Amino acid sequence: MPVFSKIKDGTLDLTGYRLDSKVIKALSEYITDVIKYDKEKGIPEAKLPYIRHVILDSNDFKDIDLSNILEALGEHDKLQSIIYSNNEFLGRSCESLVKILSSRSSPLQSLHLRNVKTN
C-alpha cells in the first residue's frame, strides 16, 4: 500500500495525499499493530518502523478520519510532533487529541494546527 511508503526516518508525511476511509482504517490498524507487537515481543526500537512525527496537510480529512488516526497514535509512546493543516478538526478529533495531551506517557513536544476547518 503506497501510504506505508510515506513513513521515512520516523516521519509519516502525507502532505497533499488523499486517503479514503479504508486506507485510513488500515493506517490506524498498522500503527496499533506495531505498538502491540512491540509491547508483546519486546522488539528493539530500531527494528520497528516507529512514527515519531506526523504531517497531515491538505488531505481532505474529515473529523472522524483524524480521530481514528489520533486514537491509534494515542497508544504510541514515541510520538513527538503533529502538524495538521488544511483539514477538518471538530469534536471527535479534539477529544482524541485531549487524550494524547493528557497522557502521562505522551512524549509529544510539538503540536501545530493551522488553517483547520472548525465548522
C-alpha positions in Angstrom: 0.0 0.0 0.0 1.6 3.3 -1.0 0.7 5.1 2.2 3.2 2.9 4.1 6.0 4.1 1.8 5.3 7.6 3.2 7.0 6.6 6.5 10.6 7.7 6.3 13.1 8.1 9.2 10.3 8.1 11.7 8.2 10.7 9.9 4.8 10.0 8.3 4.4 12.8 5.8 1.1 12.7 4.0 1.1 16.2 2.6 -1.4 16.5 -0.2 -2.1 12.8 -0.1 -5.8 12.0 -0.2 -6.9 8.9 1.7 -10.2 7.2 1.7 -11.7 5.7 4.9 -10.5 2.2 4.1 -6.9 3.4 3.9 -7.2 5.5 7.0 -8.5 2.4 8.8 -5.6 0.3 7.6 -3.1 3.0 8.6 -4.7 3.2 12.1 -4.6 -0.6 12.5 -1.0 -0.6 11.3 0.0 1.9 14.0 -1.9 -0.1 16.6 -0.3 -3.4 15.5 3.2 -2.0 15.6 2.7 -0.8 19.2 1.0 -4.1 20.2 3.8 -6.1 18.6 6.5 -4.1 20.4 4.8 -4.5 23.8 4.2 -8.2 23.3 7.6 -9.2 21.8 9.9 -6.5 23.3 11.4 -5.9 19.8 14.3 -3.4 19.8 13.0 0.0 18.7 15.4 0.2 15.8 13.8 -2.8 14.2 10.2 -1.4 14.1 9.0 1.4 11.8 8.0 3.8 14.6 6.3 7.1 13.7 7.7 10.0 15.7 6.5 12.8 13.5 3.2 13.1 11.7 2.5 15.7 8.9 -1.1 15.8 7.7 -1.7 18.7 5.3 -4.3 19.2 2.6 -5.7 15.6 2.8 -9.4 16.4 2.7 -9.6 14.7 6.1 -12.9 14.8 7.9 -13.2 14.9 11.7 -13.6 11.1 12.0 -10.5 10.5 9.9 -8.2 12.4 12.1 -9.9 11.0 15.2 -9.2 7.4 14.1 -5.5 8.2 13.4 -5.2 10.0 16.8 -6.8 7.1 18.6 -4.2 4.8 17.2 -1.3 7.2 17.9 -2.6 7.7 21.5 -1.2 4.4 22.5 2.1 5.3 20.8 4.8 6.4 23.3 7.2 7.5 20.6 5.1 10.3 19.0 7.0 13.7 19.3 5.2 16.0 16.9 2.0 16.5 14.9 1.4 19.0 12.1 -2.2 19.2 11.0 -3.2 21.7 8.4 -5.9 22.4 5.8 -8.2 19.6 7.1 -11.3 19.4 9.3 -10.9 19.5 13.1 -14.1 19.1 15.1 -15.2 17.5 18.4 -14.1 13.9 17.8 -10.6 14.9 16.8 -10.4 17.3 19.7 -11.4 14.6 22.1 -8.8 12.2 20.7 -6.1 14.9 20.9 -7.0 15.7 24.5 -6.4 12.0 25.4 -2.9 12.2 23.9 -2.1 15.5 25.6 -3.4 14.4 29.0 -1.5 11.1 28.9 1.5 11.0 31.3 3.4 8.7 28.9 3.0 11.1 25.9 6.3 12.5 24.7 4.5 14.9 22.4 6.7 18.0 22.2 5.2 19.9 19.3 1.6 20.4 18.0 0.8 22.7 15.1 -2.8 23.2 14.0 -3.1 25.6 11.0 -6.0 26.6 8.8 -8.2 23.9 10.2 -12.0 23.8 9.4 -13.8 24.0 12.7 -17.4 24.2 11.5 
